[in-house]
Amino acid sequence: MERIPLRVICLVGPTGAGKTAIALRLANALGGEVVNADSRQVYRDFPVITAQPSPEERAVCPHHLYGFLNSEEKISAGQWATRAVAAAAAVSARGAAPILVGGTGLYFKALLEGIADIPPVDPTVTRALTEECAARGPEVLHQRLREVDPVYAARIHPHDRQRIIRALEVARGTGRSFSWWHEHAAVTPLCAGLRLGVQMDLATLTPRLERRIDAMLEAGALEEAQEARKRCDDPAKPGWSGIGCAELYRHLAGELTLEDARGLWARNTRAYAKRQLTWFRADPHLHWYAPDDAEALIRRAEQYVATV
């Protein structure tokens, strides 16, 4: 018997566009619960730096899959999707609307288009790439990824150690690129539903991102990184690969002044937002709304829920 995909509402968009605020309004209007779909917000050590919902925001409605991993732990898109489906199914069973919110395109792809059935890779390949990344830096491996899988390399940050190593190990271990597997080996989607996007052009978004970084620093981002370093003092671990985390680690290690770390954080965030916009704009199923047009977005969601 063919499995019927679970019905969900997805809210996507670039970092800093206002997804969290709109998600809370959406949850309030629909009687919904929020499920995290951001690969950085899964780490418990960095609630400020990764802009996880505040305690006040979480009090508005139940939130799931935020801050549940230690910095040394990694999670694949497939592993996240398994957790997300379980969380969303539990939300639906309670009679509430599951609202998946985030900016990680690969997470939504795994959830809505199916997960590639990639064969296991020899652990020695992973270990060799991890050691090389630690010795030579992620930029060197990212350049190699651009040669074997330019499509995926363009979608990820040159400092994203976890995804760079994963893509290279798949290419080396299977003889096929990571992009090829996701294009040709997809299985039945786990979820289906309404896809809503928060739209903001990069020129408008850039100063907002700068202000947000300053607000994070005022809210204790540096102190948060200092505490995280006491628990995990290895910049090669997955939790430290996030934008903001990596730059502050370099400051704490004496490699950058705080001013230089802030500037690099801002540039990397802008570059990431640009990649997010490119990824999501390629999705023909997305319905786009400006942040100040939340009422129209909510009406669209209400119409969808009424038909499910």
C-alpha positions as CSV (number, residue, x, y, z in Angstrom):
1,M,0.0,0.0,0.0
2,E,1.4,3.4,-1.0
3,R,2.2,5.7,1.9
4,I,0.3,9.0,1.8
5,P,2.7,12.0,2.6
6,L,1.9,13.9,5.8
7,R,0.3,17.3,5.2
8,V,2.3,20.2,6.6
9,I,2.8,24.0,6.1
10,C,6.3,25.1,5.2
11,L,7.5,28.7,5.9
12,V,10.8,29.4,4.2
13,G,13.0,32.4,3.4
14,P,16.4,33.9,3.9
15,T,18.0,34.4,7.3
16,G,16.8,37.7,9.0
17,A,13.7,38.2,6.9
18,G,11.3,37.8,9.8
19,K,10.2,34.2,9.6
20,T,10.0,33.7,13.3
21,A,7.6,36.5,13.9
22,I,5.4,35.5,11.0
23,A,5.5,31.8,12.2
24,L,4.1,32.9,15.6
25,R,1.2,34.8,14.0
26,L,0.6,31.8,11.7
27,A,0.6,29.4,14.6
28,N,-1.8,31.6,16.6
29,A,-4.2,31.9,13.6
30,L,-4.2,28.2,12.8
31,G,-3.8,26.7,16.2
32,G,-0.4,25.4,15.1
33,E,2.9,24.2,16.5
34,V,6.3,25.2,15.1
35,V,8.9,22.6,13.9
36,N,12.4,23.8,13.3
37,A,13.8,23.4,9.8
38,D,17.1,25.3,10.2
39,S,20.3,23.2,10.4
40,R,22.0,25.7,12.7
41,Q,19.2,26.0,15.2
42,V,19.5,22.4,16.2
43,Y,22.5,23.1,18.4
44,R,21.8,23.8,22.1
45,D,25.1,25.8,22.7
46,F,24.1,28.6,20.4
47,P,20.6,29.9,20.9
48,V,21.6,33.6,20.5
49,I,24.1,33.2,17.6
50,T,21.7,31.0,15.6
51,A,18.7,33.2,16.4
52,Q,16.6,30.5,18.0
53,P,13.2,31.6,19.2
54,S,13.4,33.2,22.7
55,P,11.6,31.8,25.7
56,E,9.0,34.5,25.3
57,E,8.4,33.4,21.6
58,R,8.3,29.7,22.5
59,A,5.6,30.5,25.1
60,V,3.3,31.5,22.3
61,C,3.0,28.0,21.0
62,P,4.8,24.6,21.3
63,H,8.2,24.5,19.4
64,H,10.0,21.4,18.3
65,L,13.6,20.4,17.3
66,Y,15.4,23.5,18.6
67,G,18.6,23.1,20.5
68,F,18.6,19.3,20.9
69,L,22.2,18.5,19.7
70,N,25.6,19.0,21.3
71,S,28.2,20.8,19.3
72,E,30.2,17.7,18.6
73,E,27.2,15.9,17.1
74,K,26.2,16.0,13.5
75,I,22.9,15.4,11.8
76,S,22.2,14.7,8.1
77,A,19.2,16.0,6.1
78,G,17.8,12.5,6.2
79,Q,18.1,12.1,9.9
80,W,16.5,15.6,10.5
81,A,13.7,14.6,8.1
82,T,13.0,11.5,10.1
83,R,12.7,13.5,13.3
84,A,10.7,16.3,11.6
85,V,8.1,13.8,10.3
86,A,7.8,12.2,13.7
87,A,7.3,15.7,15.3
88,A,4.9,16.8,12.7
89,A,2.8,13.6,12.9
90,A,2.5,14.1,16.7
91,V,1.4,17.6,16.1
92,S,-1.3,16.5,13.6
93,A,-2.4,13.7,16.0
94,R,-3.1,16.4,18.6
95,G,-5.3,18.2,16.1
96,A,-2.9,21.1,15.5
97,A,-1.3,22.3,12.3
98,P,2.4,21.4,11.9
99,I,4.3,24.5,10.7
100,L,7.9,23.8,9.5
101,V,10.0,27.0,9.7
102,G,13.5,27.6,8.5
103,G,16.0,28.4,5.8
104,T,17.8,25.2,5.1
105,G,16.8,24.3,1.6
106,L,18.2,20.8,1.7
107,Y,16.0,20.0,4.7
108,F,12.9,21.0,2.9
109,K,14.1,19.1,-0.2
110,A,14.5,15.9,1.8
111,L,11.1,16.4,3.4
112,L,9.1,17.4,0.3
113,E,10.9,15.6,-2.6
114,G,12.3,12.5,-1.0
115,I,15.6,11.4,0.4
116,A,18.3,10.0,-1.9
117,D,19.2,6.4,-1.1
118,I,22.9,6.9,-1.0
119,P,25.0,3.7,-0.4
120,P,27.1,3.6,2.8
121,V,30.6,5.1,2.4
122,D,33.7,3.4,3.8
123,P,34.4,5.1,7.2
124,T,38.1,5.4,6.2
125,V,37.1,7.8,3.5
126,T,35.3,10.0,5.9
127,R,38.1,9.9,8.4
128,A,40.7,10.8,5.8
129,L,38.7,13.8,4.6
130,T,38.0,14.9,8.2
131,E,41.7,14.8,9.0
132,E,42.6,16.7,5.7
133,C,40.0,19.3,6.5
134,A,41.4,19.9,9.9
135,A,45.0,20.1,8.6
136,R,44.4,22.2,5.4
137,G,41.2,24.0,6.1
138,P,37.7,23.7,4.6
139,E,38.4,26.2,1.8
140,V,40.8,23.7,0.2
141,L,38.2,20.9,0.2
142,H,35.5,23.3,-1.0
143,Q,37.6,24.1,-4.0
144,R,37.9,20.4,-4.7
145,L,34.1,20.0,-4.4
146,R,33.7,22.8,-6.9
147,E,35.5,20.5,-9.4
148,V,33.6,17.3,-8.7
149,D,30.1,18.8,-7.8
150,P,29.9,22.5,-8.8
151,V,26.1,22.6,-8.3
152,Y,26.2,21.6,-4.7
153,A,29.4,23.5,-4.0
154,A,27.6,26.7,-5.1
155,R,24.9,26.1,-2.5
156,I,27.0,25.7,0.6
157,H,29.4,28.0,2.4
158,P,33.2,27.3,1.9
159,H,33.5,26.9,5.7
160,D,30.7,24.4,6.1
161,R,32.9,21.5,7.0
162,Q,30.1,18.9,7.6
163,R,28.5,19.4,4.2
164,I,31.7,19.7,2.3
165,I,33.1,16.4,3.8
166,R,29.7,14.7,3.2
167,A,29.6,15.7,-0.5
168,L,33.2,14.7,-1.1
169,E,32.9,11.3,0.7
170,V,29.8,10.5,-1.4
171,A,31.6,11.4,-4.7
172,R,34.7,9.4,-3.7
173,G,32.8,6.5,-2.2
174,T,30.1,6.0,-4.9
175,G,31.6,7.5,-8.0
176,R,28.6,9.8,-8.3
177,S,28.2,13.4,-7.2
178,F,26.0,14.3,-4.2
179,S,23.9,16.4,-6.7
180,W,23.5,13.3,-9.0
181,W,22.1,11.2,-6.1
182,H,19.6,13.8,-5.1
183,E,18.5,14.2,-8.7
184,H,18.2,10.5,-9.7
185,A,17.7,8.5,-6.5
186,A,14.8,10.2,-4.7
187,V,12.1,8.1,-3.0
188,T,8.5,8.9,-2.1
189,P,8.3,12.3,-0.3
190,L,7.7,12.1,3.4
191,C,5.5,15.2,3.5
192,A,3.4,17.4,1.2
193,G,1.6,20.7,1.7
194,L,1.6,24.4,1.3
195,R,4.9,26.2,0.7
196,L,5.1,29.8,1.8
197,G,8.1,32.1,1.4
198,V,9.0,35.3,3.1
199,Q,10.5,37.5,0.4
200,M,13.0,40.3,0.8
201,D,15.6,41.6,-1.7
202,L,19.2,41.5,-0.7
203,A,19.6,45.3,-0.7
204,T,16.9,45.6,1.9
205,L,18.0,42.6,3.8
206,T,21.7,43.5,4.2
207,P,21.3,46.4,6.7
208,R,18.8,44.3,8.7
209,L,21.4,41.5,9.0
210,E,24.0,44.0,10.2
211,R,21.7,45.3,12.8
212,R,20.7,41.8,13.9
213,I,24.4,40.8,14.4
214,D,24.9,43.9,16.6
215,A,21.8,43.0,18.6
216,M,23.1,39.4,19.0
217,L,26.5,40.8,20.3
218,E,24.6,43.0,22.7
219,A,22.5,40.0,23.8
220,G,25.6,38.0,24.8
221,A,26.7,36.2,21.6
222,L,30.4,36.5,22.5
223,E,29.7,35.2,26.1
224,E,27.7,32.4,24.6
225,A,30.6,31.4,22.4
226,Q,33.0,31.5,25.4
227,E,30.7,29.1,27.3
228,A,30.3,26.8,24.3
229,R,34.1,26.6,24.0
230,K,34.4,25.3,27.6
231,R,32.2,22.4,26.5
232,C,33.6,21.8,23.1
233,D,36.9,23.5,22.1
234,D,37.2,22.1,18.6
235,P,36.3,24.4,15.7
236,A,36.1,21.3,13.4
237,K,33.0,20.0,15.2
238,P,29.6,20.6,13.5
239,G,28.2,23.0,16.0
240,W,31.0,25.5,15.4
241,S,30.6,25.5,11.6
242,G,27.6,27.8,11.7
243,I,28.0,31.4,10.6
244,G,28.7,33.6,13.6
245,C,29.9,30.6,15.6
246,A,33.0,30.1,13.4
247,E,33.9,33.8,13.4
248,L,33.6,34.2,17.1
249,Y,35.7,31.1,17.7
250,R,38.4,32.7,15.6
251,H,38.2,35.8,17.7
252,L,38.4,33.8,21.0
253,A,41.4,31.9,19.6
254,G,43.2,35.2,18.9
255,E,43.0,35.0,15.1
256,L,40.7,38.0,14.7
257,T,39.8,41.2,16.5
258,L,36.2,41.4,17.5
259,E,35.6,44.1,14.9
260,D,37.1,41.9,12.2
261,A,35.1,38.9,13.4
262,R,31.9,41.0,13.3
263,G,32.7,42.2,9.8
264,L,33.4,38.7,8.5
265,W,30.2,37.4,10.2
266,A,28.2,40.1,8.4
267,R,29.8,39.3,5.0
268,N,29.3,35.5,5.4
269,T,25.7,36.0,6.6
270,R,24.9,38.2,3.5
271,A,26.5,35.5,1.2
272,Y,24.4,32.8,2.9
273,A,21.2,34.9,2.5
274,K,22.0,35.3,-1.2
275,R,22.4,31.5,-1.6
276,Q,19.2,30.9,0.3
277,L,17.3,33.3,-2.1
278,T,18.8,31.6,-5.1
279,W,17.8,28.1,-3.8
280,F,14.2,29.0,-2.8
281,R,13.5,31.1,-5.9
282,A,14.1,28.0,-8.0
283,D,11.1,26.3,-6.3
284,P,8.0,26.8,-8.6
285,H,5.7,25.7,-5.8
286,L,6.5,28.5,-3.4
287,H,4.0,31.3,-2.7
288,W,6.0,34.5,-1.9
289,Y,4.9,37.3,0.5
290,A,6.7,40.4,1.8
291,P,7.2,40.5,5.6
292,D,4.6,43.3,5.9
293,D,2.0,41.2,4.0
294,A,1.7,38.6,6.7
295,E,-2.1,38.9,6.7
296,A,-2.3,37.7,3.1
297,L,0.1,34.8,3.9
298,I,-2.1,33.8,6.9
299,R,-5.3,33.9,4.7
300,R,-3.6,31.6,2.2
301,A,-2.7,29.2,5.0
302,E,-6.2,29.3,6.4
303,Q,-7.6,28.5,3.0
304,Y,-5.3,25.5,2.7
305,V,-6.1,24.1,6.1
306,A,-9.8,24.4,5.4
307,T,-9.3,22.0,2.4
308,V,-7.2,19.4,4.1
